[in-house]
Amino acid sequence: MTQAEIKLCSLLLQEHFGEIVEKIGVHLIRTGSQPLRVIAHDTRASVDQVKKALCVLIHHNLVTYHVHKRGVVEYEAQCSRVLRMLRYPRYIYTTKTLYSDTGELIVEELLLNGKMTMSAVVKRVADRLTETMEDGKTMDYAEVSSAFVRLAETHFVQRCPLVPATDGSDPGPPPPAPTLVVNEKDMYLVPKLSLIGKGKRRRSSDEDATGEPKAKKPKFTDKKEPIPDDGIYWQVNLDRFHQHFRDQAIVSAVANRMDQTSSEIVRTMLRVSEITTPSSAPFTQPLSSNEIFRSLPVGYNISKQVLDQYLTLLADDPLEFIGKSGDSGGGMYVINLHKALASLATATLESVIQERFGSRCARIFRLVLQKKHLEQKQVEDFAMIPAKEAKDMLYKMLSENFISLQEIPKTPDHAPSRTFYLYTVNVLSAARMLLHRCYKSIANLIERRQFETKENKRLLEKSQRVEAILASMQATGAEDAQLQEIEEMITAPERQQLETLKRNVNKLDASEIQVDETIFLLESYIESTMKRQ
């Protein structure tokens, strides 16, 4: 665990949960597994505060617990899960594009609350959607429930592990902590609920928008149990989102390298194999040319002959995204997921080098990457760059750890005159170094955004008060002159300052999302490479 990751985790925990939870979480990240009393002693916090903080962290899957062999319960922070909070906006936006506003709010509620029952999610989302609708219109619970079922069927949400039921035959002492188990078969099984009702608007009186008494709370019509999903909690399946992001990155890379038709063929292969292929597999399941042809989107006018030509072209491409594994069924094809991630990570490194050091350094980097090992004289000759410039560029990239130097001595004494010095690229090492810098960059972006907000705190509070007064006066039917007078409470320089602040914060937010995309590619490549070793 690097200092950059710890600092970023600290900023994220403080931003989402406050100082106490941040102190407990960072302490666990630094020290590893710790029992409750030791955490309270080391952080100088009360036991009650530590208990509440741990409850929050466990509820959001940021801390796990296990029983030590001595019988003491120890708590351990999940740093990688804390860093996933950076990606919350991307998860929510992806759900919006796939499942519209209803799916977006379902995922947002689950991310904000950690774990929730399906009935609670449906009710809250229906209420939120009703608030945004025109007067007289409401969101039906059944419609939100169907969106939740679609998310579960596509594995974007999943059940949380539960405490196994006991038959009561062994009345021994209870364990120090419950052991949670998950049934793979029931992980995406949605309980059959009969939710009757519509979303409610928040009103101070007991009447709805039409002046009639509010309807009673929805009841579950299941005759077996009053609340069928009591104790069945749901959470967001982050691995499924990451699989979707990876597939999108591969499709986009193919579209940029070849054309839209090729990317659509690859998208079809990924869509067909996403259920049968585990997210950590290096290859997708083999698909025949006939299967791919039948699975192409409806209305996509492409003949079988043209499809075979495209598949042959993709299989012969030097990047090796697509591989041929047989000739049955018109040819069997697989997508080399590990190779695709390696190509994307390498392209990211090349882009960073070109931005930092220029196109000539990028040329040298690609050359060393292609030839595996090169001496300095060979680099100068192949890259057609003068010796002095080539030496300077190689030293720059060597000092930044983008390339490495390998010594091959001719004699045991390692004399420089009798030693070969070969330049090479260790993509895995360079990717880890760049990932570390990305963590530092995001931490700096978050600190800058917090600084900008803190510096303009009084102006922001004033703007919020004015907007609240305007909203209340518009609701009571105030005249335009009165509204104009209220708006003039914020002067022109203040308004300009607010615009500048908004523009700067939006730019920082966009930068965070862009850096996180790079982090995702590098993390996926490193994880894939480590599993193959």
DRENSEPA-991192 format. One line per 4 residues: number of its first residue (from 1); for each residue x, y, z of C-alpha. Coordinates in Angstrom, 1 decimal, m for minus. Example, Ala and Ser with C-alpha at 12.3 -4.5 7.8 and 13.67 -1.06 7.14 Angstrom:
1> 12.3/m4.5/7.8 ~ 13.7/m1.1/7.1
***
This chain:
1> 0.0/0.0/0.0 ~ 1.6/3.2/m1.2 ~ 1.3/6.6/0.5 ~ m0.5/8.0/m2.5
5> m3.2/5.3/m2.2 ~ m3.6/5.9/1.6 ~ m3.9/9.6/1.0 ~ m6.5/9.1/m1.7
9> m8.5/6.7/0.5 ~ m8.3/9.3/3.3 ~ m9.7/12.0/1.1 ~ m12.5/9.8/m0.2
13> m13.6/8.6/3.2 ~ m13.6/12.1/4.7 ~ m15.6/13.4/1.7 ~ m18.2/10.7/1.9
17> m18.5/9.8/5.6 ~ m16.8/12.5/7.7 ~ m13.7/12.8/10.0 ~ m14.4/10.0/12.5
21> m15.1/7.3/9.9 ~ m12.0/8.6/7.9 ~ m9.8/8.3/11.0 ~ m10.9/4.7/11.7
25> m10.7/3.7/8.1 ~ m7.2/5.1/7.5 ~ m6.0/3.5/10.7 ~ m7.1/0.1/9.5
29> m5.6/0.7/6.1 ~ m2.2/1.5/7.6 ~ m2.1/m1.2/10.3 ~ m4.1/m4.1/8.8
33> m6.4/m6.3/10.9 ~ m7.1/m4.9/14.4 ~ m9.6/m5.8/17.1 ~ m12.1/m3.2/18.4
37> m10.3/m2.3/21.7 ~ m6.9/m1.8/19.9 ~ m8.6/0.4/17.3 ~ m10.2/2.6/20.0
41> m6.9/2.8/21.9 ~ m4.7/3.7/18.9 ~ m7.1/6.3/17.5 ~ m8.0/7.7/20.9
45> m11.7/7.5/20.1 ~ m14.4/6.2/22.3 ~ m15.6/2.6/21.8 ~ m19.0/3.8/20.8
49> m17.6/6.0/18.1 ~ m15.4/3.2/16.8 ~ m18.5/0.8/16.8 ~ m20.6/3.3/14.8
53> m17.7/4.0/12.3 ~ m17.1/0.2/11.8 ~ m20.9/m0.3/11.3 ~ m20.8/2.3/8.5
57> m17.7/0.9/6.9 ~ m19.0/m2.7/7.0 ~ m22.4/m1.7/5.7 ~ m20.7/m0.1/2.6
61> m18.4/m3.1/2.1 ~ m15.3/m1.1/3.0 ~ m14.3/m3.2/6.0 ~ m14.5/m6.9/6.5
65> m14.3/m8.9/9.8 ~ m13.1/m12.4/10.8 ~ m12.7/m14.3/14.0 ~ m9.1/m14.8/15.1
69> m8.0/m18.2/16.3 ~ m7.9/m16.8/19.8 ~ m11.6/m15.9/19.5 ~ m11.2/m12.2/19.0
73> m13.0/m10.4/16.2 ~ m10.6/m8.5/14.0 ~ m11.5/m5.8/11.4 ~ m9.7/m5.3/8.1
77> m10.1/m2.4/5.6 ~ m10.5/m3.1/1.9 ~ m8.4/m0.3/0.3 ~ m9.3/m1.4/m3.2
81> m13.0/m1.1/m2.4 ~ m12.5/2.4/m0.9 ~ m10.8/3.5/m4.2 ~ m13.9/2.3/m6.1
85> m15.8/5.3/m4.7 ~ m14.0/7.3/m7.3 ~ m16.0/5.4/m9.9 ~ m19.5/6.0/m8.4
89> m20.5/8.7/m10.9 ~ m19.4/6.4/m13.8 ~ m21.5/3.5/m12.4 ~ m24.5/5.7/m12.1
93> m24.1/7.3/m15.6 ~ m23.7/3.8/m17.2 ~ m26.9/2.6/m15.6 ~ m28.7/5.7/m16.9
97> m27.6/5.0/m20.5 ~ m28.6/1.3/m20.2 ~ m31.8/1.5/m18.0 ~ m32.9/5.1/m18.1
101> m33.7/7.2/m15.1 ~ m35.3/4.4/m13.0 ~ m32.2/2.2/m13.2 ~ m30.0/5.2/m12.5
105> m31.8/6.0/m9.3 ~ m31.8/2.3/m8.2 ~ m28.0/2.1/m8.5 ~ m27.6/5.5/m6.9
109> m29.6/4.5/m3.8 ~ m27.7/1.2/m3.4 ~ m24.3/3.0/m3.7 ~ m25.3/5.7/m1.3
113> m26.7/3.3/1.3 ~ m24.4/0.3/0.8 ~ m27.1/m2.4/1.3 ~ m30.9/m2.2/1.0
117> m33.9/m4.5/0.6 ~ m35.6/m4.5/m2.7 ~ m38.9/m3.1/m1.3 ~ m37.1/m0.2/0.4
121> m35.2/0.6/m2.9 ~ m38.4/0.5/m5.0 ~ m40.3/2.7/m2.6 ~ m37.6/5.4/m2.3
125> m36.9/5.5/m6.0 ~ m40.6/5.8/m6.8 ~ m40.9/8.7/m4.3 ~ m37.9/10.4/m5.9
129> m39.3/10.0/m9.4 ~ m42.7/11.3/m8.4 ~ m41.1/14.4/m6.9 ~ m39.7/15.3/m10.4
133> m43.0/14.7/m12.2 ~ m45.7/17.1/m12.9 ~ m48.6/17.5/m10.4 ~ m51.1/14.7/m10.8
137> m48.6/12.2/m12.1 ~ m47.0/9.5/m10.0 ~ m44.5/6.6/m10.5 ~ m46.0/3.2/m10.1
141> m44.1/0.8/m7.8 ~ m44.5/m2.0/m10.3 ~ m42.6/m0.1/m12.9 ~ m39.6/0.5/m10.6
145> m39.8/m3.1/m9.5 ~ m39.5/m4.3/m13.2 ~ m36.4/m2.1/m13.6 ~ m34.9/m3.7/m10.5
149> m35.6/m7.2/m11.9 ~ m33.8/m6.3/m15.2 ~ m30.8/m5.1/m13.3 ~ m30.7/m8.3/m11.3
153> m31.1/m10.4/m14.5 ~ m28.1/m8.7/m16.1 ~ m26.1/m9.1/m12.8 ~ m25.6/m5.4/m12.2
157> m27.1/m5.9/m8.7 ~ m26.7/m8.9/m6.5 ~ m27.7/m10.3/m3.2 ~ m25.6/m9.7/m0.1
161> m24.2/m12.7/1.9 ~ m26.5/m13.8/4.7 ~ m26.2/m15.5/8.1 ~ m27.1/m19.2/7.5
165> m30.3/m20.4/9.2 ~ m29.8/m22.8/12.1 ~ m32.0/m25.7/12.9 ~ m31.6/m25.1/16.7
169> m30.4/m28.7/17.4 ~ m27.0/m27.5/18.7 ~ m27.7/m25.0/21.6 ~ m24.0/m24.2/22.0
173> m22.6/m20.7/22.8 ~ m23.0/m18.2/19.9 ~ m19.9/m17.4/17.9 ~ m18.1/m14.0/18.5
177> m19.2/m12.9/15.0 ~ m21.7/m14.3/12.5 ~ m20.3/m16.1/9.4 ~ m21.9/m14.8/6.2
181> m22.4/m17.2/3.3 ~ m23.7/m16.6/m0.2 ~ m25.6/m19.1/m2.3 ~ m24.4/m18.8/m5.9
185> m27.7/m20.1/m7.3 ~ m29.7/m17.4/m5.4 ~ m27.3/m14.5/m5.9 ~ m29.4/m12.9/m8.6
189> m32.8/m14.4/m7.7 ~ m35.3/m11.7/m7.1 ~ m38.0/m12.4/m4.5 ~ m41.6/m12.4/m5.8
193> m43.1/m9.2/m4.4 ~ m46.5/m7.8/m5.1 ~ m46.0/m4.1/m4.5 ~ m49.1/m2.1/m4.8
197> m48.9/1.7/m4.7 ~ m47.4/4.8/m6.2 ~ m44.7/7.2/m5.3 ~ m45.5/9.9/m2.7
201> m44.6/13.5/m2.7 ~ m43.1/15.0/0.5 ~ m45.8/17.3/2.0 ~ m46.2/18.8/5.4
205> m50.0/18.2/5.5 ~ m51.8/14.9/5.4 ~ m53.2/15.7/2.0 ~ m51.9/15.0/m1.5
209> m51.7/17.3/m4.5 ~ m55.5/17.0/m5.1 ~ m56.4/17.9/m1.6 ~ m57.5/14.4/m0.7
213> m56.1/12.3/2.1 ~ m52.9/10.6/1.3 ~ m53.1/6.9/0.4 ~ m52.0/4.4/2.9
217> m48.6/2.8/2.7 ~ m48.3/0.0/0.2 ~ m48.9/m3.5/1.4 ~ m47.4/m6.7/0.3
221> m50.1/m9.1/m0.9 ~ m48.1/m12.2/m0.5 ~ m50.1/m14.5/1.9 ~ m47.2/m16.5/3.2
225> m45.3/m13.6/4.8 ~ m46.1/m9.9/5.4 ~ m42.7/m8.8/4.1 ~ m41.3/m11.5/1.8
229> m37.9/m9.8/1.3 ~ m37.2/m9.1/4.9 ~ m33.5/m9.8/5.5 ~ m32.7/m10.1/1.8
233> m30.4/m7.3/1.1 ~ m29.0/m6.2/m2.3 ~ m25.8/m4.4/m3.3 ~ m24.2/m3.2/m6.6
237> m22.1/m5.7/m8.4 ~ m19.0/m3.7/m9.2 ~ m17.3/m6.5/m11.1 ~ m20.1/m6.6/m13.6
241> m19.7/m2.8/m14.2 ~ m16.0/m3.3/m14.7 ~ m16.6/m6.1/m17.2 ~ m18.9/m3.7/m19.1
245> m16.2/m0.9/m19.0 ~ m13.6/m3.3/m20.3 ~ m15.8/m4.5/m23.1 ~ m16.6/m0.9/m24.1
249> m12.9/0.0/m24.1 ~ m12.2/m3.0/m26.4 ~ m15.0/m2.1/m28.8 ~ m13.9/1.6/m28.9
253> m10.3/0.5/m29.6 ~ m11.4/m1.7/m32.5 ~ m13.5/1.1/m33.9 ~ m10.6/3.5/m33.8
257> m8.2/1.0/m35.4 ~ m10.5/m0.3/m38.1 ~ m14.1/0.8/m38.6 ~ m17.6/0.7/m37.1
261> m18.6/m2.6/m38.6 ~ m15.6/m4.4/m37.0 ~ m16.4/m2.9/m33.6 ~ m20.1/m4.0/m34.0
265> m18.9/m7.6/m34.7 ~ m16.6/m7.5/m31.6 ~ m19.5/m6.0/m29.5 ~ m21.7/m8.9/m30.6
269> m19.1/m11.4/m29.6 ~ m18.7/m9.8/m26.2 ~ m22.4/m9.6/m25.7 ~ m23.0/m13.3/m26.6
273> m20.1/m14.5/m24.4 ~ m20.6/m12.2/m21.4 ~ m22.8/m14.8/m19.6 ~ m20.7/m17.8/m20.3
277> m17.3/m16.2/m19.8 ~ m16.1/m15.3/m16.2 ~ m14.9/m11.7/m15.9 ~ m11.4/m12.9/m15.0
281> m11.0/m15.3/m17.9 ~ m8.1/m14.5/m20.4 ~ m10.2/m15.6/m23.4 ~ m13.9/m15.6/m24.2
285> m15.7/m18.8/m25.0 ~ m15.2/m19.8/m28.7 ~ m18.0/m18.7/m31.0 ~ m18.6/m20.0/m34.5
289> m19.0/m17.7/m37.5 ~ m22.6/m18.9/m37.8 ~ m23.4/m18.0/m34.2 ~ m21.9/m14.5/m34.6
293> m23.9/m14.0/m37.8 ~ m27.2/m15.0/m36.1 ~ m26.4/m12.8/m33.0 ~ m25.8/m9.6/m35.0
297> m28.3/m6.8/m34.2 ~ m31.6/m6.8/m36.1 ~ m31.4/m4.5/m39.1 ~ m27.6/m4.7/m39.4
301> m27.3/m5.4/m43.1 ~ m24.2/m7.5/m43.5 ~ m23.9/m10.7/m45.5 ~ m22.3/m13.9/m44.2
305> m19.5/m13.6/m46.7 ~ m18.7/m10.1/m45.6 ~ m18.7/m11.2/m42.0 ~ m16.2/m14.0/m42.7
309> m14.0/m11.4/m44.4 ~ m14.1/m9.1/m41.4 ~ m13.4/m12.0/m39.0 ~ m10.4/m13.1/m41.0
313> m9.2/m9.5/m41.1 ~ m9.6/m9.2/m37.3 ~ m7.8/m12.5/m36.7 ~ m4.9/m11.4/m38.9
317> m4.5/m8.0/m37.2 ~ m1.1/m7.6/m35.4 ~ m2.8/m6.6/m32.2 ~ m4.4/m10.1/m31.9
321> m7.6/m8.9/m30.3 ~ m9.4/m11.8/m32.1 ~ m8.0/m15.3/m32.4 ~ m9.1/m18.3/m34.4
325> m9.4/m21.5/m32.4 ~ m10.9/m23.9/m35.0 ~ m12.6/m24.4/m38.4 ~ m15.9/m25.9/m37.4
329> m19.1/m24.0/m37.9 ~ m17.5/m21.7/m40.4 ~ m14.6/m21.0/m38.1 ~ m14.3/m20.7/m34.3
333> m13.2/m17.3/m32.9 ~ m12.3/m16.0/m29.5 ~ m11.5/m12.6/m28.1 ~ m8.1/m12.5/m26.3
337> m9.1/m10.3/m23.4 ~ m5.6/m10.3/m21.8 ~ m4.0/m9.3/m25.1 ~ m6.5/m6.5/m25.6
341> m5.9/m5.1/m22.1 ~ m2.1/m5.3/m22.7 ~ m2.5/m3.3/m25.9 ~ m4.7/m0.7/m24.2
345> m2.2/m0.3/m21.4 ~ 0.7/0.0/m23.8 ~ m1.2/2.6/m25.8 ~ m1.8/4.6/m22.6
349> 2.0/4.5/m21.8 ~ 2.8/5.7/m25.4 ~ 0.3/8.5/m25.1 ~ 1.8/9.7/m21.8
353> 5.3/9.6/m23.2 ~ 4.3/11.5/m26.3 ~ 2.6/14.2/m24.1 ~ 5.5/14.5/m21.7
357> 8.6/14.0/m23.8 ~ 7.5/14.5/m27.4 ~ 7.0/12.4/m30.5 ~ 10.7/11.4/m30.8
361> 10.7/9.8/m27.4 ~ 7.5/8.0/m28.3 ~ 9.2/6.7/m31.4 ~ 12.1/5.4/m29.3
365> 9.7/3.8/m26.8 ~ 7.7/2.0/m29.5 ~ 11.0/0.8/m31.1 ~ 12.3/m0.6/m27.8
369> 8.9/m2.2/m27.1 ~ 8.9/m3.8/m30.5 ~ 12.5/m5.1/m30.6 ~ 12.5/m6.2/m26.9
373> 16.2/m5.4/m26.3 ~ 18.4/m2.8/m27.9 ~ 21.8/m1.2/m27.4 ~ 22.1/2.5/m27.5
377> 23.8/2.4/m30.9 ~ 21.0/0.3/m32.3 ~ 18.4/2.7/m30.9 ~ 20.2/5.6/m32.7
381> 20.3/3.7/m36.0 ~ 16.8/2.3/m36.0 ~ 15.1/5.5/m34.8 ~ 17.3/7.6/m37.1
385> 18.0/10.2/m34.4 ~ 21.4/11.8/m33.7 ~ 23.4/10.1/m31.0 ~ 23.4/13.0/m28.5
389> 19.6/13.5/m28.8 ~ 18.9/9.7/m28.6 ~ 21.1/9.4/m25.5 ~ 19.3/12.4/m23.8
393> 15.9/10.9/m24.6 ~ 16.8/7.5/m23.3 ~ 18.1/9.0/m20.1 ~ 14.9/11.0/m19.6
397> 12.7/7.9/m20.0 ~ 15.1/5.8/m17.9 ~ 15.0/8.3/m15.0 ~ 11.2/8.3/m15.1
401> 11.1/4.5/m15.1 ~ 9.3/4.2/m18.4 ~ 12.2/2.0/m19.8 ~ 14.8/0.0/m17.9
405> 18.5/m0.9/m18.5 ~ 19.6/m4.5/m18.4 ~ 23.3/m5.4/m17.9 ~ 24.7/m8.5/m19.6
409> 28.4/m9.0/m18.5 ~ 30.9/m10.9/m20.7 ~ 33.1/m11.6/m17.7 ~ 32.5/m12.1/m14.0
413> 34.1/m8.8/m13.0 ~ 31.2/m6.7/m14.6 ~ 33.7/m4.3/m16.2 ~ 31.9/m1.6/m18.2
417> 34.1/m2.2/m21.2 ~ 33.1/m5.9/m21.2 ~ 29.4/m5.5/m20.5 ~ 26.4/m5.1/m22.8
421> 23.9/m2.5/m21.8 ~ 20.5/m3.2/m23.3 ~ 17.4/m1.0/m23.1 ~ 14.1/m2.8/m22.6
425> 10.5/m2.0/m21.6 ~ 8.9/m3.7/m18.6 ~ 5.3/m2.9/m19.4 ~ 4.0/m4.2/m16.0
429> 6.5/m2.1/m14.0 ~ 5.8/1.0/m16.1 ~ 2.0/0.5/m15.7 ~ 2.4/0.3/m11.9
433> 4.5/3.4/m11.8 ~ 1.9/5.3/m14.0 ~ m0.9/4.0/m11.8 ~ 0.9/5.4/m8.7
437> 1.1/8.8/m10.4 ~ m2.6/8.6/m11.3 ~ m3.5/8.1/m7.7 ~ m1.4/11.2/m6.7
441> m3.0/13.2/m9.5 ~ m6.6/12.4/m8.4 ~ m5.7/13.2/m4.7 ~ m4.3/16.6/m5.9
445> m7.5/17.2/m7.9 ~ m9.7/16.5/m4.9 ~ m7.7/18.7/m2.7 ~ m7.8/21.5/m5.2
449> m11.6/21.2/m5.6 ~ m12.0/21.3/m1.8 ~ m9.8/24.4/m1.6 ~ m11.8/26.2/m4.3
453> m15.0/25.4/m2.5 ~ m13.7/26.4/0.9 ~ m12.3/29.8/m0.4 ~ m15.8/30.7/m1.8
457> m17.8/29.2/1.1 ~ m19.5/32.4/2.1 ~ m20.4/33.3/m1.5 ~ m21.9/29.8/m2.1
461> m24.0/30.1/1.1 ~ m25.3/33.5/0.0 ~ m26.2/32.1/m3.4 ~ m28.0/29.2/m1.9
465> m30.0/31.5/0.4 ~ m31.0/33.7/m2.5 ~ m32.1/30.7/m4.6 ~ m34.2/29.4/m1.7
469> m35.9/32.8/m1.2 ~ m36.6/33.0/m5.0 ~ m38.1/29.5/m5.0 ~ m40.4/30.2/m2.1
473> m41.5/33.6/m3.6 ~ m42.2/32.0/m7.0 ~ m44.3/29.3/m5.3 ~ m46.4/32.0/m3.6
477> m46.9/33.9/m6.9 ~ m44.6/37.0/m6.3 ~ m44.4/39.7/m8.9 ~ m41.5/40.0/m11.3
481> m40.3/43.3/m9.7 ~ m40.0/41.5/m6.3 ~ m38.1/38.6/m7.9 ~ m35.8/41.0/m9.7
485> m35.0/42.8/m6.4 ~ m34.1/39.5/m4.8 ~ m31.8/38.5/m7.7 ~ m30.0/41.8/m7.4
489> m28.8/40.8/m3.9 ~ m26.0/39.0/m5.7 ~ m23.8/41.7/m7.4 ~ m22.3/41.4/m10.9
493> m18.8/40.7/m9.6 ~ m20.1/38.0/m7.2 ~ m22.1/36.5/m10.1 ~ m18.9/36.4/m12.2
497> m17.0/34.9/m9.3 ~ m19.6/32.2/m9.0 ~ m19.4/31.4/m12.7 ~ m15.6/31.1/m12.5
501> m15.9/28.8/m9.5 ~ m18.5/26.6/m11.3 ~ m16.3/26.4/m14.4 ~ m13.2/25.4/m12.3
505> m15.1/22.8/m10.3 ~ m16.6/21.3/m13.4 ~ m13.1/21.1/m15.0 ~ m11.7/19.4/m11.9
509> m14.6/16.9/m11.8 ~ m14.1/16.1/m15.5 ~ m10.4/15.6/m14.9 ~ m11.1/13.2/m12.1
513> m13.3/11.1/m14.3 ~ m10.7/11.1/m17.1 ~ m7.8/10.1/m14.8 ~ m10.0/7.3/m13.3
517> m10.5/5.9/m16.9 ~ m6.7/5.6/m17.1 ~ m6.6/4.0/m13.6 ~ m9.2/1.4/m14.7
521> m7.3/0.4/m17.8 ~ m4.0/0.1/m15.8 ~ m5.6/m1.8/m12.9 ~ m7.4/m4.2/m15.3
525> m4.1/m4.9/m17.2 ~ m2.1/m5.4/m13.9 ~ m4.8/m7.7/m12.5 ~ m5.0/m9.8/m15.7
529> m1.2/m10.1/m15.9 ~ m0.9/m11.2/m12.2 ~ m3.5/m13.9/m12.7 ~ m1.5/m15.3/m15.7
533> 1.7/m15.5/m13.8
***
